[in-house]
Amino acid sequence: MSPLREMTLDEISMMTEEQIRAVWQLLESVKAFAHFSAQKQDDPFYSPENQRFIEEGVNALNDGKGVEHDLIEV
């Protein structure tokens, strides 16, 4: 067994049930975030080209160009 694994198991063995539950929830959150990040990379909305397009539109609106409107349902 590696020294790191042995040290980790020693630390876990001294934790209370509540502490173990908190660590588990933290690990689940990290896992969910990693999954979201992977999805985000596959989503064309987050592509560099689209993000530049959105930024240009925001800058144009901030410069007084264009017309703001509410979302249009399609």
C-alpha positions in Angstrom: 0.0 0.0 0.0 1.3 3.4 -0.9 2.2 5.8 2.0 -0.4 8.4 0.8 -3.1 5.8 0.7 -2.1 4.5 4.2 -2.1 8.1 5.6 -5.5 8.8 4.0 -7.0 5.7 5.5 -5.6 6.6 8.9 -7.2 10.0 8.6 -10.5 8.6 7.5 -10.6 6.1 10.4 -10.4 9.0 12.8 -13.2 11.0 11.2 -16.7 11.1 12.7 -19.7 10.0 10.6 -20.7 13.6 10.2 -17.3 14.5 8.8 -17.3 11.6 6.4 -20.7 12.7 5.2 -19.5 16.2 4.6 -16.4 15.0 2.7 -18.7 12.7 0.6 -21.0 15.7 -0.3 -17.9 17.8 -1.2 -16.7 15.0 -3.5 -20.1 14.7 -5.1 -20.2 18.4 -5.7 -16.7 18.3 -7.4 -17.9 15.4 -9.5 -21.0 17.3 -10.6 -18.9 20.4 -11.4 -16.5 18.3 -13.5 -19.5 16.8 -15.4 -20.9 20.3 -16.0 -17.5 21.6 -17.2 -17.3 18.7 -19.7 -20.8 19.4 -21.0 -20.0 23.1 -21.2 -17.0 22.3 -23.5 -19.3 20.4 -25.9 -22.0 23.2 -25.9 -21.7 25.5 -28.9 -23.0 28.4 -26.8 -19.7 28.4 -24.9 -17.5 28.2 -28.1 -14.9 31.0 -28.3 -16.6 32.3 -31.5 -20.0 32.6 -29.9 -18.6 34.2 -26.8 -16.9 36.8 -28.9 -20.2 37.4 -30.8 -22.1 37.9 -27.5 -19.4 40.2 -26.2 -19.5 42.3 -29.4 -23.3 42.6 -29.0 -23.0 43.7 -25.4 -20.4 46.2 -26.3 -22.6 47.6 -29.1 -25.5 47.9 -26.7 -23.3 49.7 -24.1 -22.2 52.1 -26.9 -25.8 53.0 -27.6 -26.0 51.0 -30.8 -28.8 48.5 -31.3 -32.1 48.2 -29.6 -32.7 46.4 -26.3 -35.9 44.3 -26.2 -37.4 41.6 -24.0 -37.0 38.0 -24.9 -39.1 36.9 -27.8 -40.8 33.6 -27.5 -40.6 31.3 -30.5 
